[in-house]
Amino acid sequence: MTNEFDDVRLTMDLAPAAALLSVLKNTSNLTRAAAELGIPQPTASRRLAALSERVGVPLTVPQGRGIRLTRVGRLLADAAERAVDILEHGVRQVREEIDPEAGHVVLGFLHLLGRSLVPGLLRDFRIEHPRTRFGLAQGSWRNIVDGLVSGELDLALVAPPPRAEGLESVVLTEQELFVAVPTDHRLAGRPSVRLTELADEVFVLLEHGYGLRQITDALCAKAGFTPTVAFEGQESDTVRGLVAAGLGVALLPAFEPHPPPGVAEIRLDPPVTRKIGLAWSTDRPLSPAAATFRKFIRDHSRDQA
């Protein structure tokens, strides 16, 4: 019968093999795992055999030219992967505490914000912090928020800012939305249009999970109708292209410096804006580099106000 002391000793035995199990989970090949860790294959094999003997059951079984983790092996590999992630985060914090200017920031943002907002912020920030490295992740609002929660992202620029436990955000700016219609549309020459006038239109929308889709659905519901959807896309440029082809109308931010060929933009009456915010997790501390970038963005937004 095991006790807590036995568990502690097993945990100590597992610690040196944690990285090996974590890599094996993804490679299913001992030779590749050893190469990725920079150790001889026989050393990796001995470590794995010793750990299997210590646990008391096999952790792997042969599969083709590789190996497959057993159920027990996968349970330990899952725990090892989480442990390695936590340790890597700690090592990164230590390195950046020593030299925050050489830190690494993982920034998530919506596709629409990658056209000008994000490149401008990164350009201005790197003037003062040229050695800071960035990892950039684009995706839907849902994917970006999930990345913050899971810890894959340090910071995120999203619209609208998320309201969820464990996340904090600050509004940076507001962005006006326009009705994008084909240039030969009956409304194309109008200076403004009420949302209720679009009740009988066919819409081209971003898929569910995108912030603009949430906003469009909510605005249409408030106006008393459910939009008829002809096409759903994952990028605003695709949506604009479908509008230009005469396949529907859409609610989008202005395309700078002017609408693309085939698209007319009409202001809504009353005007509609969406809030763009910077968000981060409150469940884990930001690295010094990420905290510096967060402060820069907040200061930048105040200067632009």
C-alpha positions as CSV (number, residue, x, y, z in Angstrom):
1,M,0.0,0.0,0.0
2,T,1.4,3.4,-1.0
3,N,1.5,6.4,1.2
4,E,2.2,10.1,0.7
5,F,5.9,9.6,1.3
6,D,6.0,7.0,-1.5
7,D,4.3,9.6,-3.8
8,V,6.9,12.2,-2.9
9,R,9.7,9.8,-3.7
10,L,8.1,8.8,-7.0
11,T,7.7,12.4,-7.9
12,M,11.4,13.1,-7.3
13,D,12.2,10.1,-9.5
14,L,9.9,11.4,-12.2
15,A,11.3,15.0,-12.2
16,P,14.5,14.2,-14.2
17,A,12.4,12.4,-16.9
18,A,9.7,15.0,-17.1
19,A,11.1,16.6,-20.3
20,L,11.6,13.2,-21.9
21,L,8.0,12.2,-21.3
22,S,6.7,15.6,-22.5
23,V,8.6,15.3,-25.8
24,L,7.7,11.6,-26.2
25,K,4.0,12.5,-26.0
26,N,4.4,14.6,-29.2
27,T,7.0,12.6,-31.1
28,S,6.1,8.9,-30.3
29,N,9.7,8.2,-31.2
30,L,12.5,7.7,-28.7
31,T,15.3,8.6,-31.2
32,R,13.6,11.9,-32.2
33,A,12.8,12.7,-28.6
34,A,16.4,12.2,-27.6
35,A,17.6,14.3,-30.4
36,E,15.2,17.1,-29.5
37,L,16.5,17.0,-25.9
38,G,20.2,16.8,-27.0
39,I,20.9,13.5,-25.2
40,P,22.1,10.1,-26.6
41,Q,19.4,7.7,-27.5
42,P,20.7,5.0,-25.1
43,T,20.5,7.5,-22.3
44,A,16.9,8.3,-23.1
45,S,16.1,4.6,-23.3
46,R,17.7,3.9,-19.9
47,R,15.8,6.8,-18.3
48,L,12.5,5.5,-19.7
49,A,13.2,1.9,-18.6
50,A,14.2,3.0,-15.1
51,L,11.1,5.1,-14.7
52,S,8.8,2.2,-15.9
53,E,10.5,-0.1,-13.4
54,R,10.0,2.5,-10.7
55,V,6.3,3.0,-11.5
56,G,5.8,-0.7,-11.8
57,V,4.1,-0.8,-15.2
58,P,5.2,-0.2,-18.8
59,L,5.0,3.4,-19.8
60,T,5.3,2.7,-23.6
61,V,4.5,-0.1,-26.0
62,P,5.9,-0.6,-29.5
63,Q,3.8,0.9,-32.4
64,G,5.2,0.5,-35.9
65,R,8.6,2.0,-36.1
66,G,8.0,4.1,-33.0
67,I,6.4,3.7,-29.6
68,R,3.1,4.7,-28.0
69,L,2.5,5.8,-24.5
70,T,0.3,3.5,-22.4
71,R,-2.5,5.0,-20.4
72,V,-0.3,5.3,-17.3
73,G,2.4,6.8,-19.5
74,R,0.1,9.3,-21.0
75,L,-1.2,10.3,-17.5
76,L,2.4,10.9,-16.4
77,A,3.3,12.7,-19.7
78,D,0.3,15.0,-19.4
79,A,1.5,16.0,-15.8
80,A,5.1,16.3,-17.0
81,E,4.1,18.5,-19.9
82,R,2.3,20.9,-17.5
83,A,5.3,20.8,-15.1
84,V,7.7,21.6,-17.9
85,D,5.5,24.5,-19.1
86,I,5.5,26.0,-15.6
87,L,9.2,25.5,-15.2
88,E,9.8,27.1,-18.7
89,H,7.7,30.1,-17.6
90,G,9.7,30.4,-14.4
91,V,13.0,30.3,-16.3
92,R,11.8,32.9,-18.7
93,Q,10.8,35.2,-15.8
94,V,14.2,34.7,-14.2
95,R,16.0,35.5,-17.5
96,E,13.9,38.6,-18.1
97,E,14.2,39.7,-14.5
98,I,18.0,39.8,-15.1
99,D,17.6,41.4,-18.5
100,P,14.0,42.6,-19.2
101,E,15.0,44.4,-22.4
102,A,15.8,41.0,-24.0
103,G,12.5,39.5,-23.1
104,H,9.8,37.8,-25.2
105,V,6.2,38.9,-25.4
106,V,3.4,36.7,-27.0
107,L,0.7,39.1,-28.3
108,G,-2.6,37.9,-29.6
109,F,-4.9,40.1,-31.8
110,L,-7.8,40.1,-34.1
111,H,-7.1,39.9,-37.9
112,L,-8.7,43.4,-38.4
113,L,-6.2,44.9,-36.0
114,G,-3.2,43.6,-37.8
115,R,-3.6,46.0,-40.7
116,S,-2.3,49.1,-38.9
117,L,-2.9,49.2,-35.1
118,V,-0.5,46.4,-34.2
119,P,2.3,47.1,-36.6
120,G,2.3,50.8,-35.5
121,L,2.4,49.8,-31.8
122,L,5.3,47.4,-32.3
123,R,7.2,49.8,-34.4
124,D,7.0,52.6,-31.8
125,F,7.7,50.2,-28.9
126,R,10.8,48.8,-30.5
127,I,12.3,52.2,-31.0
128,E,12.8,52.3,-27.2
129,H,13.1,48.5,-26.7
130,P,14.9,47.1,-29.8
131,R,15.9,43.8,-28.1
132,T,12.4,42.8,-27.1
133,R,11.2,39.8,-29.2
134,F,7.5,39.2,-30.1
135,G,5.5,36.2,-30.9
136,L,2.3,37.2,-32.8
137,A,-0.9,35.2,-32.9
138,Q,-4.0,36.2,-34.9
139,G,-7.4,34.6,-34.6
140,S,-11.0,35.0,-33.7
141,W,-12.1,36.8,-30.6
142,R,-12.9,33.4,-29.0
143,N,-9.5,31.9,-29.9
144,I,-7.6,34.9,-28.6
145,V,-9.5,35.0,-25.3
146,D,-9.0,31.2,-24.9
147,G,-5.3,31.8,-25.4
148,L,-5.2,34.3,-22.6
149,V,-7.0,31.9,-20.3
150,S,-4.7,29.0,-21.1
151,G,-1.5,31.1,-20.8
152,E,-0.5,30.7,-24.4
153,L,-0.7,34.5,-24.8
154,D,0.7,37.2,-22.5
155,L,-1.4,40.1,-23.8
156,A,-4.2,40.5,-26.4
157,L,-5.8,43.3,-28.4
158,V,-9.4,42.4,-28.9
159,A,-12.8,44.0,-29.6
160,P,-14.9,44.0,-27.5
161,P,-12.7,43.7,-24.4
162,P,-13.6,40.4,-22.6
163,R,-15.6,40.3,-19.4
164,A,-14.6,37.0,-17.7
165,E,-13.3,35.8,-14.4
166,G,-9.5,35.7,-14.4
167,L,-9.1,38.3,-17.1
168,E,-8.6,42.1,-16.8
169,S,-8.8,44.6,-19.6
170,V,-8.6,48.3,-20.4
171,V,-10.3,50.1,-23.2
172,L,-7.7,51.8,-25.5
173,T,-9.9,53.3,-28.2
174,E,-13.2,53.2,-30.1
175,Q,-13.6,52.3,-33.7
176,E,-16.6,53.3,-35.8
177,L,-18.4,50.7,-37.8
178,F,-19.9,51.3,-41.3
179,V,-22.2,49.4,-43.6
180,A,-20.2,48.0,-46.5
181,V,-22.3,47.6,-49.6
182,P,-21.6,46.9,-53.3
183,T,-21.0,50.2,-55.2
184,D,-24.1,49.5,-57.3
185,H,-26.3,48.8,-54.3
186,R,-29.5,50.9,-53.8
187,L,-28.0,52.5,-50.6
188,A,-24.5,53.1,-52.0
189,G,-24.9,56.9,-52.5
190,R,-26.5,57.5,-49.1
191,P,-24.5,59.5,-46.5
192,S,-26.0,57.4,-43.7
193,V,-28.4,54.6,-43.1
194,R,-30.5,53.3,-40.2
195,L,-29.9,49.7,-39.2
196,T,-33.6,49.0,-39.5
197,E,-33.3,49.7,-43.2
198,L,-31.1,46.6,-43.6
199,A,-33.7,44.2,-42.3
200,D,-34.4,42.7,-45.7
201,E,-30.8,42.6,-46.8
202,V,-28.6,39.6,-47.2
203,F,-25.5,39.7,-45.0
204,V,-22.0,38.5,-45.3
205,L,-20.6,37.9,-41.8
206,L,-17.6,36.6,-40.0
207,E,-18.2,33.3,-38.3
208,H,-19.4,32.8,-34.8
209,G,-16.7,33.4,-32.3
210,Y,-15.5,36.6,-33.9
211,G,-16.1,39.9,-32.1
212,L,-17.7,41.6,-35.1
213,R,-20.1,38.7,-35.5
214,Q,-21.2,39.2,-31.8
215,I,-21.6,42.9,-32.4
216,T,-23.5,42.5,-35.6
217,D,-25.9,39.9,-34.2
218,A,-26.6,42.1,-31.1
219,L,-27.2,45.3,-33.2
220,C,-29.6,43.5,-35.5
221,A,-31.5,42.0,-32.6
222,K,-31.7,45.4,-31.0
223,A,-33.1,46.7,-34.3
224,G,-35.7,44.0,-34.3
225,F,-34.5,41.5,-36.9
226,T,-32.3,38.5,-37.4
227,P,-29.9,39.0,-40.3
228,T,-30.3,36.7,-43.3
229,V,-26.8,35.2,-43.8
230,A,-25.6,34.2,-47.2
231,F,-21.9,33.6,-46.4
232,E,-19.6,33.4,-43.4
233,G,-15.9,34.0,-43.4
234,Q,-12.9,34.1,-41.2
235,E,-11.2,37.3,-42.4
236,S,-12.6,40.8,-43.0
237,D,-10.8,41.0,-46.4
238,T,-12.7,37.9,-47.6
239,V,-16.0,39.5,-46.3
240,R,-15.2,42.7,-48.2
241,G,-14.4,40.7,-51.3
242,L,-17.8,39.0,-51.1
243,V,-19.5,42.4,-50.6
244,A,-17.7,43.7,-53.7
245,A,-18.9,40.7,-55.7
246,G,-22.5,41.8,-54.9
247,L,-23.2,38.8,-52.5
248,G,-24.4,40.8,-49.5
249,V,-23.8,43.7,-47.1
250,A,-21.6,43.7,-43.9
251,L,-20.8,45.8,-40.9
252,L,-17.1,46.5,-40.8
253,P,-14.6,49.2,-39.7
254,A,-13.5,51.6,-42.4
255,F,-10.9,50.3,-44.8
256,E,-8.0,52.7,-44.8
257,P,-7.1,54.8,-46.6
258,H,-10.3,54.3,-48.7
259,P,-12.7,51.5,-49.5
260,P,-11.4,48.9,-52.0
261,P,-12.9,48.8,-55.5
262,G,-16.5,47.6,-55.6
263,V,-17.3,48.6,-52.0
264,A,-19.0,51.6,-50.6
265,E,-19.0,52.5,-46.9
266,I,-22.0,54.2,-45.3
267,R,-22.1,55.6,-41.9
268,L,-24.8,54.3,-39.5
269,D,-27.4,56.6,-38.1
270,P,-26.9,56.8,-35.1
271,P,-23.2,56.1,-35.4
272,V,-22.0,52.7,-34.0
273,T,-18.6,52.1,-32.5
274,R,-16.8,49.2,-31.0
275,K,-14.4,49.3,-28.1
276,I,-10.9,48.0,-28.6
277,G,-9.1,46.8,-25.5
278,L,-6.0,45.3,-24.1
279,A,-6.5,42.2,-22.0
280,W,-4.4,40.0,-19.9
281,S,-4.8,37.2,-17.3
282,T,-4.9,37.9,-13.6
283,D,-4.1,34.3,-12.7
284,R,-0.4,34.6,-13.5
285,P,2.1,37.4,-13.3
286,L,3.3,39.1,-16.5
287,S,6.9,38.8,-17.4
288,P,8.9,42.1,-17.0
289,A,8.9,42.5,-20.8
290,A,5.2,41.9,-21.1
291,A,4.5,44.3,-18.3
292,T,6.7,46.9,-20.0
293,F,4.8,46.5,-23.2
294,R,1.4,46.7,-21.4
295,K,2.5,50.0,-19.8
296,F,3.7,51.3,-23.2
297,I,0.3,50.5,-24.8
298,R,-1.7,52.1,-22.0
299,D,0.5,55.3,-22.1
300,H,0.3,55.4,-25.9
301,S,-3.5,55.2,-25.8
302,R,-3.7,58.1,-23.3
303,D,-1.4,60.2,-25.4
304,Q,-3.7,59.6,-28.4
305,A,-6.8,60.5,-26.5
